[in-house]
Amino acid sequence: MAGWTSDSDDSDKFEWDNDGVAEPSSAPAMRNFDSPGPSTLGSNEWINGEVLPTSLIERYVVMGFPKEMVMKSIKEIGHSDADALLELLLTYKALDDDDAGGNNHSTSGCILPVVEDDDDLDFENWDGDDDAGGRESSSDDSGYEDFLREMSERDEKIKSLVNMGFSEDEANEAIIRCGVDADICVLVDSVSASRVAEDCHSRNLSDHQVTDRCFNSFGGRKKARLMEESRKKRKRYGGGGQGNRPSLDGSDEDSMPLPNPMVGFNLPGYSGPSVTRMLSKLDTGPPFFYYENVARAPKGEWAKISRNLFDIQPEFVDSLHLCAAARKRGYIHNLPIENRSPLLPLPPKTIFEAFPHYKKWWPSWDTRTHLNCLQTCVASAKLTDRIQRALVSSSNPPTKSVQKYVMDECKKWNLVWVGKNKVAPLEPDEMEYILGFPRDHTRGVGKTQRYKSLGNSFQVDTVAYHLSVLRRMFPNGVRVLSLFTGIGGGEVALHKLGIHMRVVVSVEIGEASKKIFKSWWDQTQTGTLIEITDVKSLTNDRVASFISQFGGFDLVIGGSPCNNLAGSNRHHRDGLEGKHSALFYDYVRILNFVKSAMGGRRM
């Protein structure tokens, strides 16, 4: 299924702008792989008449700040306050990345010259989805061929970055900063650093006088724009009670407020107020339906989803209340909400409950108890090496600035401690465990595909809690129409609940996901499985034939692709009208036909 604020008091420790597909949405630390390494630094440096040890400058160079930027910052405010120095470096980096103006230095105290208007970088007509590799040169001119080769390489890198959840504008600007020959991991770091530098900068605008001096020399227009973007982010991610919902008639333009804590209508062991939900007789099942997508969709999208699904109120749940990782999702369904029961035994709810062996190397200053949302990609070896070098070059315990740098990266990439000063990403089998899948569920495809399919999946324990009401209602098993099946999170949940699946008509286009699901089905199930690749080929006539063949469906379950809804994909967040997320309307079409054919309500 397509893989989507609630938060306990601890949740603020790992609250980030990511959710959904390939979501490296706000990686923290700023890095410049072209900056000088330790071997290029002299034995000491003179600043303001003071001899500075190499280790002091190297500490920040290892974090990815250019040596010149570090020395300029120390000259500005000294080095006695490490936190203030780091904030100034972040400020300079924010201005550096915001301008994306080249490698020259201004004389105003801020790095890089001003680019008068970001709109000068016109990438609106650049199609990042083009198959650049398929282009052929139409001229024998070597210069033209070189140009085509460069454009092809540029296209491929833009496509890769877009597939990872970044916007085309961000990808293009990263290539301008780093060059078309830059490694993809360098480009990823450049985009991520730019985002977080901006966030860090906006959070500290009023904290340091030097920041104001820098902005005054840089220009009030840039300051106003950064402040406005920060304000919009805070507004977009503001919380609200689950019961405090805007009207669903489209009159409220803002996003449907997300509840805090994000516990849905009820959760096992939760002692909050009970929720009473009234559905009209025509909206109740069977057939039952269950739809999932990312909680943090663009404003107005959940109201639109609800209108298309019988105006039923969404149930927003963060899976951190049920497992060791956050996963903020919205669910619209017509299942009963009383008499739910969790899967037993209960899954581990903290990092150390899930992986006690990591406690040996876990530093006391890493206070995480839960992991962030599990993503479709993981941190690079270069990043983990940089973290190790930063820790080795620092004191014991590390300075506050180094701790902040390391913790930002660990939270962003879900890094765990596997040795002294050594962090690493989760392995696929560890992600399977946290998400509630059986061990080796995704084994048999490449490691990259395993991460991608798991990052897009259901959290099984959460879904099973909602589906548990079907156990008493269908003692002889259920007939399931599974749209956008993915690796079978919904089916695994039904299986773990002990609900026999008499028949499953599965619609899934991804070859790796189909292979994973089919392998699991063959090993565990005795019912009938019918596989369909493209949801567009599931016409109403074909649905009618299945209803006639099997006597109908008891459950229509799915979650349309969230590529155009996920919070990290800002450029392509065109909501339900986006290329991928528009498949939601196929879910609505098919569900309406099933309800109509089985005597239910059709809108």
Secondary structure as UniProt FT lines:
FT   HELIX           9..14
FT   TURN            21..22
FT   TURN            33..34
FT   HELIX           38..40
FT   STRAND          44..47
FT   TURN            48..49
FT   STRAND          50..53
FT   HELIX           54..62
FT   TURN            63..64
FT   HELIX           67..77
FT   HELIX           82..99
FT   HELIX           118..120
FT   TURN            124..125
FT   TURN            128..129
FT   HELIX           132..134
FT   HELIX           142..163
FT   TURN            164..165
FT   HELIX           168..178
FT   TURN            180..181
FT   HELIX           184..203
FT   TURN            204..207
FT   HELIX           209..218
FT   HELIX           220..236
FT   TURN            242..243
FT   TURN            268..269
FT   TURN            281..283
FT   STRAND          288..294
FT   TURN            299..300
FT   HELIX           301..308
FT   TURN            309..311
FT   STRAND          315..318
FT   HELIX           319..321
FT   STRAND          328..333
FT   HELIX           351..354
FT   HELIX           356..361
FT   TURN            364..365
FT   HELIX           381..393
FT   HELIX           400..413
FT   STRAND          416..419
FT   TURN            420..421
FT   STRAND          422..424
FT   HELIX           428..435
FT   TURN            439..444
FT   HELIX           447..455
FT   HELIX           460..467
FT   TURN            468..469
FT   HELIX           470..473
FT   TURN            475..476
FT   STRAND          478..483
FT   TURN            486..488
FT   HELIX           489..496
FT   TURN            497..498
FT   STRAND          501..507
FT   HELIX           511..524
FT   STRAND          528..532
FT   HELIX           535..537
FT   HELIX           540..550
FT   STRAND          555..558
FT   TURN            563..565
FT   TURN            567..568
FT   TURN            571..572
FT   HELIX           575..577
FT   TURN            579..580
FT   HELIX           581..583
FT   HELIX           584..597
FT   TURN            598..599
//
